[in-house]
Amino acid sequence: MTMRARVMVVEDDRIVARDISEQLGRIGHSVIGVTARGEAAVELAISNRPDLVLMDIRLEGDIDGIDAARQIRATCQIPVVFLTAYADDETVRRASQAEPFGYLLKPFEDLQLRTVIEMALYKDRADRKLRESAVALQVAQAELARMSRVTTMGQLTASIAHEVNQPLMAVVMNAEACMQWLKDGNINVGEARAAAERAIAEGHRAGAIIQRVRAIARNAPVVFEPLDVNEMIESVLLIVQPELSRQGIALDVYLQPDQPSITGDRVQLQQVLLNLVSNAADAINTSETRQRRVTVVSAMDTSGEVCVTVEDAGAGIAPEHRDLIFNPFFTTKQDGIGMGLAICRSIIDAHGGRLWSEPRMPMGTQFRFTLPRGSLQVAP
């Protein structure tokens, strides 16, 4: 069954416009506006929101039908079908740039008009569903990435609690010392002040730890900005190092100084490093290696890009799994969901870089990612 559409007619010949309106009525559509000027067509489309615009290319006014169609598509996403008696190559080339949903060469019969309208409306519905699906996919990917961060942070909860507890205990101890130095008969204002200042400093340290954790776990919009890779690495390692120590895993860090800045989203890149270090610890804990050591390196590669390496001394990746580890939902962990590395690669790809793995000899794995130096043009 043909959908009844609300159609706007833009035609500089008033007799032709009347005939088109009558044709539309005969095939079951309604006309919600008629104009002969390109500027008026844009205004009418914005105010009336028709389902479809039939647009003559040659119009009265300062802009022709092609420019009017381009503006309507940009502001309203309303499908436009061009009407024209002129079909030269240059006109067709310009018209194609406005992304029309069809062409009708005047004069045309009712059947031709019905067919073009039905095809245009069908294509418009398909395009809208595709855009909605793309938006829904982006939302789902963002939520999945956030859950991946939260899951990883949850695995570090004990370590984070321990790290926060240390400065909090120091606050209590220094506050008690301050009170002791202020007791009657034992007043020492200088010592009391020093204890109070230490308590304040430890309180700020606890706050800084919490802020680092919140920054990585938060669900914030993607913001590309100039970043110092070494500083970004250090901010993540401050969080994971206590947990690695608790597991008896040594952390070696080699950061090449004076590296150029990159452009990226701090939280997303922190997530990549957090996932890779967490995976490295898991690889060590599930192996029988005596070398319980994770190594993190930053350096410039031969192409001038910034390169970050996370290396473990675990059992390594089985040869049959090497081509699968970045696939969504592939995992060798009993309680894993297989999205960590897939999300990491997606993030690095979005930053214009590359993420891959290399086996180490005789055991272990290296994960490396590169990021382009300087500015990166990011699509909105």
Helices and strands as residue ranges (DSSP letters): E 6-10, H 14-26, E 30-35, H 38-48, E 52-56, H 65-76, E 80-84, H 89-96, E 103-105, H 110-155, H 157-181, H 189-217, E 225-227, H 229-246, E 250-255, E 262-264, H 266-285, E 293-300, E 306-312, G 319-321, H 340-350, E 354-359, E 365-371
